Amino acid sequence: MKAIFQYIINEVVKWKLKKKKIPLNKFEKEVKYTKIEVNHLIRDSFFILLGIISATFGLKGFLLPNSFIDGGVTGISLIITELTEIPLSILLVVINLPFIIMAFSTIGKQFALRSIIAIFLLAIFVHFIPFPIITEDKLLIAVFGGFFLGMGIGLAIRGGSVIDGTEVLAVFISRKTAMTIGDVILIFNIIIFGVAAYVFSIGIALYAILTYLSASKTIDFVVSGIEEYVGVTIISDKSEDIRLAIIENMGRGCTIYSGKRGFGKRGDVLKETDILYTLITRLELAKLHTEIDKIDTKAFIVMHSIKDAKGGMIKKRPLK
């Protein structure tokens, strides 16, 4: 199987070199780049497919059979389905299509093409694949329907596409106005929930808000990463001892910046100092404080959240 994969890669690279008239001495480099692109494409496709299955399960197993709605384009589609009995699969494509066309100029062609394929697949899955009705409990429908739908949207975003065009609209409007992406999405969903309250009932609108909150939190969780990291900046006169403690006692890496202490009057010579920066999980934060306090209780420490991290030593070595 590996030999077949290598053969296909080689043939694709030869075709690219011939088409672009690139010298053959760059063959190995192009093979390496093509392998990376193919591996990423396979990984992204897996995320998108898994996202579509999760979103379909959330829609058909929870929301659709119980006449529940959500925010975004999916919420609009569910409202129209309830009022007109037009199949949800058709509405998902029709309502999302203008936003995806917008994505060609707003975000990029590759993103837009992936999104078109993802939305069409979602429509096909919703129309043809049967799912059992999981529960009739309204609270469970709102929470878990939103959870599975949010997971689907989040996985699709991790795969480089969307199955709900609200984010594309938000990016487009934010570039044309002073509003942020969050402001646009909030206003968009307030309108949807207001319509739901007027057309159906306040109770349905409240459950819709609960579904939306469940979905949005799940999207944040999936897109930002399962593990949340903390970036820690440490300024101390004993930076070398702290550096060794981070490496030897915690098994983590760190980066050293050369800096100067800024506190001083005009004309004073500012003292040079080494600034340490390390990345750890929240579970390791208490141990880091302990190690620093052993060396310098007056060390200046600044911490900020990092949603996800890649490479380096953070996922390779266990905490000591």
Order of alpha helices (4+ residues) and beta strands (2+ residues): alpha-alpha-alpha-alpha-alpha-alpha-alpha-alpha-alpha-beta-alpha-beta-beta-alpha-beta
